[in-house]
Amino acid sequence: MTSGAPEKRRLTILGSTGSIGTNTLDVINQLGGRETFEVAALTGNGNIELLAEQARATGAELAVTANEDQYENLKSALSGTGIEVAAGRSGLIEAAERDAGWVMAAIVGTAGLAPTLAAARRGADIALANKECLVSAGDLFVRAVRAGGGKLLPVDSEHNAIYQVLEEHQRHAVERIILTASGGPFRQSTLAEMRDVTAATARAHPNWSMGLKISIDSASMFNKALEMIEAKHLFGMRPDQIEVIVHPQSVIHSMVGYSDGSVLAQLGCPDMRTAIGYALSHPARPALDVQRLDFAKLSRLDFEAPDEERFPALRLARLAMERGGMQGAILNAAKEVALEAFIGGRTGFLQMAVITEAVMEAMIATPAASTMNDVFAVDEEARRLAKVIAERDAAA
Ligand SMILES: NC(=O)c1ccc[n+]([C@@H]2O[C@H](COP(=O)([O-])OP(=O)(O)OC[C@H]3O[C@@H](n4cnc5c(N)ncnc54)[C@H](OP(=O)(O)O)[C@@H]3O)[C@@H](O)[C@H]2O)c1
């Protein structure tokens, strides 16, 4: 005999304390919270107070901090609740491997690779926010998802938009995908002006509220470069089928062009909860309390071709896609080091692309990865080389 109550969906959020993680919990609350969902595991890193609060509020089975030094703090914050506690890399893997049909992969950086891969291998549907899984380990990761049999649901607003308008039964008729880019704070700046930009001015994104690094990546268009590489893996496109168009209002989140000349676009207010909700409810659409577009107030939508001289990151992405192999991982690792150097005032805004390209050229013969350890080794070597180049530049 059954109780008649609908079965709850079990899910895990890797990186629950971050911006995507907290937005995911907001969506889950909007869609019924504990009545509808069962949280298998939540993970964070340094924000123990928030992680413990989230675990208590959701009744999570397991809470994990990636930082082993925080294990005792998390344990004492959750004492008496019955919530299991774990820490470190093994704790993250434990969270990813715990039985849950849907996993939000929102750990930032290469730390997200191993747990996301573990969840993919066991066949969970992966809502993917982490960039490194596709940029650094695209072929390996996509193979793991296929072998596991789960769905890969993109969360980044651009890829989520494409996912929404890419009609599976019309895949053969897709000619191109068009990623929109806001153009960032330097859309209209000259090359000379961009040479003197500081981290404080570069972080002022016109439409989205984001962290420091991702805001600067948007300003330099390295963020778009990573998205181009992600799109290649996600949608199985050739590099020449991936276009970028600057669209300052960020209302159209991306588009798909078909062989009959039609272009399908997804539009909305800039709010990650729409993309997260779609990834959570796919193929259905959830009812979400997010701002609606008011077309009468929009008045206009503008488009411009991106200027690859001022935003060389786009050219580097194309190079990485055409070369294949480990060039995506190398681009990403070198860019991270260059970004740190820029934030620390040790290199210039435009120099970030120069450093990245130098590392890509130096490591052009790197063979494709067979295992995750190969990816980590290449990532480490690209970072080492980028540091040498950045330090040499700073000393010059
Ligand atoms: N935010 C967006 O709108 C957006 C859009 C598209 C894609 N993305 C991508 O989605 C990912 C998450 O973005 P976010 O904005 O949510 O980042 P975030 O706010 O920085 O949050 C990152 C999450 O990862 C955890 N974390 C940090 N270092 C870690 C480590 N070494 N090991 C394990 N966990 C660690 C953080 O824990 P603590 O907070 O507890 O330290 C937090 O839970 C990134 O790859 C980002 O590029 C973000």
PDBQT file of the ligand as one rigid body, heavy atoms in Angstrom, charges set to zero:
ROOT
HETATM    1  N1  LIG A 401      27.283  33.826  -9.915  1.00  0.00    +0.000 N 
HETATM    2  C1  LIG A 401      26.854  33.738 -11.158  1.00  0.00    +0.000 C 
HETATM    3  O1  LIG A 401      25.989  34.481 -11.585  1.00  0.00    +0.000 OA
HETATM    4  C2  LIG A 401      27.429  32.670 -12.086  1.00  0.00    +0.000 A 
HETATM    5  C3  LIG A 401      26.912  32.577 -13.381  1.00  0.00    +0.000 A 
HETATM    6  C4  LIG A 401      27.380  31.576 -14.204  1.00  0.00    +0.000 A 
HETATM    7  C5  LIG A 401      28.370  30.701 -13.786  1.00  0.00    +0.000 A 
HETATM    8  N2  LIG A 401      28.886  30.838 -12.546  1.00  0.00    +0.000 N 
HETATM    9  C6  LIG A 401      29.931  29.903 -12.125  1.00  0.00    +0.000 C 
HETATM   10  O2  LIG A 401      29.419  29.085 -11.084  1.00  0.00    +0.000 OA
HETATM   11  C7  LIG A 401      30.424  28.778 -10.129  1.00  0.00    +0.000 C 
HETATM   12  C8  LIG A 401      29.951  29.283  -8.774  1.00  0.00    +0.000 C 
HETATM   13  O3  LIG A 401      29.794  30.683  -8.862  1.00  0.00    +0.000 OA
HETATM   14  P1  LIG A 401      29.356  31.575  -7.607  1.00  0.00    +0.000 P 
HETATM   15  O4  LIG A 401      29.167  32.944  -8.133  1.00  0.00    +0.000 OA
HETATM   16  O5  LIG A 401      28.264  30.913  -6.880  1.00  0.00    +0.000 OA
HETATM   17  O6  LIG A 401      30.700  31.528  -6.752  1.00  0.00    +0.000 OA
HETATM   18  P2  LIG A 401      30.873  31.914  -5.222  1.00  0.00    +0.000 P 
HETATM   19  O7  LIG A 401      29.811  32.832  -4.780  1.00  0.00    +0.000 OA
HETATM   20  O8  LIG A 401      32.304  32.315  -5.071  1.00  0.00    +0.000 OA
HETATM   21  O9  LIG A 401      30.652  30.499  -4.466  1.00  0.00    +0.000 OA
HETATM   22  C9  LIG A 401      31.522  29.435  -4.639  1.00  0.00    +0.000 C 
HETATM   23  C10 LIG A 401      31.143  28.243  -3.796  1.00  0.00    +0.000 C 
HETATM   24  O10 LIG A 401      32.260  27.335  -3.797  1.00  0.00    +0.000 OA
HETATM   25  C11 LIG A 401      32.748  27.156  -2.455  1.00  0.00    +0.000 C 
HETATM   26  N3  LIG A 401      34.204  27.049  -2.510  1.00  0.00    +0.000 N 
HETATM   27  C12 LIG A 401      35.126  28.041  -2.597  1.00  0.00    +0.000 A 
HETATM   28  N4  LIG A 401      36.358  27.521  -2.634  1.00  0.00    +0.000 NA
HETATM   29  C13 LIG A 401      36.217  26.184  -2.545  1.00  0.00    +0.000 A 
HETATM   30  C14 LIG A 401      37.142  25.088  -2.502  1.00  0.00    +0.000 A 
HETATM   31  N5  LIG A 401      38.463  25.272  -2.568  1.00  0.00    +0.000 N 
HETATM   32  N6  LIG A 401      36.656  23.842  -2.409  1.00  0.00    +0.000 NA
HETATM   33  C15 LIG A 401      35.314  23.611  -2.351  1.00  0.00    +0.000 A 
HETATM   34  N7  LIG A 401      34.384  24.607  -2.353  1.00  0.00    +0.000 NA
HETATM   35  C16 LIG A 401      34.851  25.871  -2.464  1.00  0.00    +0.000 A 
HETATM   36  C17 LIG A 401      32.290  28.382  -1.702  1.00  0.00    +0.000 C 
HETATM   37  O11 LIG A 401      32.262  28.121  -0.299  1.00  0.00    +0.000 OA
HETATM   38  P3  LIG A 401      32.311  29.323   0.826  1.00  0.00    +0.000 P 
HETATM   39  O12 LIG A 401      31.444  30.406   0.307  1.00  0.00    +0.000 OA
HETATM   40  O13 LIG A 401      31.746  28.640   2.028  1.00  0.00    +0.000 OA
HETATM   41  O14 LIG A 401      33.731  29.708   0.991  1.00  0.00    +0.000 OA
HETATM   42  C18 LIG A 401      30.895  28.564  -2.322  1.00  0.00    +0.000 C 
HETATM   43  O15 LIG A 401      30.014  27.631  -1.783  1.00  0.00    +0.000 OA
HETATM   44  C19 LIG A 401      31.684  29.461 -10.645  1.00  0.00    +0.000 C 
HETATM   45  O16 LIG A 401      32.441  28.548 -11.392  1.00  0.00    +0.000 OA
HETATM   46  C20 LIG A 401      31.160  30.568 -11.552  1.00  0.00    +0.000 C 
HETATM   47  O17 LIG A 401      32.074  30.929 -12.565  1.00  0.00    +0.000 OA
HETATM   48  C21 LIG A 401      28.423  31.784 -11.680  1.00  0.00    +0.000 A 
ENDROOT
TORSDOF 0
